[in-house]
């Protein structure tokens, strides 16, 4: 996508964006990532209006918004980006109207292109088993206490991600008090501040217990009650978890190069292939819409089709 020279926004517009960011954070419970993305999208929109001698934000029309999105498409933005930017604009103007900052919401009729729902790559069950067994073996073979602690942590991270299907941000946010050891459950704080409970499989529970038994070897005072800590002793960062997952999968030549979200895909796909119902998988993943979870039915259907074509003599 072509870069565009930034435009310095009017202080009143900057203040408006700050108020909107506060609304997203405090009232809607949006993540820092979503707040940055939405305010960045709106900064681009308001910069476009200023650059093209368009109206101020409070006087923008539906035509102005459509022109901006069309310009984004022409300069290379993909469909998923356009969809997010349209969502940011709709959310902003609905909030502005609701709070009396504008009299009419110009984005009420704004539509965005449908996103291509590609089948996400996933692990085969055998690959998942080999990755997890390999990590457990590496932890058992480590002789240095600190190295063994790090290996047990890495093993527990992948076991928990694959067992529960939680997001990497949810894993990093886990505290010791989020465990229900008696019923083998974890309490997870998901998107929008919504809490849910997910079951923890036997291997994941044992792996987590083994890590917690040596956690004090890596944890620094600043870690607080975090379940998982990084090599420097603080609460583990999502970027570190991604490196751990990529490194673990790289040890299995046949396994695809996936991050933590790939383990989430694998968990959902393997559950559906094993006979789990769609509503249960939706609840486990914390999806607000069943349509999002239905993507995994396409994954399992595609895998069945390929197996049929490979095995049936008259496929």
C-alpha positions, 0 to 999 in steps of 0.5 A: 500500500502506498504511503501518504504524507501525514497531516497535522490534525486540528487540536480539537480533532485530536481531543475528540480522538482522545475522548473516543479512545477513552470511551473504547477503553473504559466503556467498551472494554476494548484491548489496547490493540483495538484502540490503537487500530481504531484511532489510527484508522480515524486519524487516516480518515481525518487526515484525508478530509483535511488533505482534500479540503473536505469538511471537518469530522462533525460535518462529514457525509456518507459520500465523504466516508465512501470516497475515503474507503474507495481511496483506501482500496485503490491504494492497496488496502485488503478487504480485512483492513477495509472492513476494520476501518469501516467498523472504526468509522461506524463505531466513532460516529455512532458514539459521537451522535449518542454523546451529542457531538454531532446531530446525525450519524453519517456512517449509519449506511456505510457498508464494507466488503465481505472478508474472504474466509480462508481456511486457516492452516492447522496442525494434524493431531499426530503433529500436535502430539509429537510437538508436545511429547518433544517438549516434555522430553526436552524438559526431562533431559535438561540438567541445569535447574534454570534451563529445566524450569524454562523448558517446563514453562514452554511445555506448559504454555503449549499444552495449555494453548492446545488444551484450552484454545485460549488466545495468547493475550488471555494466556499471558493474563492468567493469574495463579488465582484463575485456577480451579484445581479441584475441577481442573478449570481455568478462568479466562478474561477475554475480549471486551472484559468478558470472563469465561471458564475453560476445562484443562485436559489431564496432560495440560494440568500435569504440565502446568503443575510441573511448571508451577513447581519450579516457577520460583526459579524464574519469577522475579518480584515484579511477576506478581501472581502471573502464572507464566513469566518470561526469562527476565522474571516478569509476566510473560509477553505475547511476543515471547510466547509466539517465539516459544511456539514457533520454536517448538513447531520448528523442531517437527519438520512436517509441522506447519509454522504456526503461532499461538493462534494456530494452536487455537485453530487446531484445538477447535478443528480437532474438537469438531472432528471428534464430535463436539457440537458447534455451540460448545466450541463457540463457548470454549473459544469465547466467540461472540458470534456463532458465524466465527466458529462456523469457519471451523466446520469448513475446515473439517469439511475440507479435510473430509473431502480431501480424505475422500478424494484420496481414498475412494476408488471413484472419487 
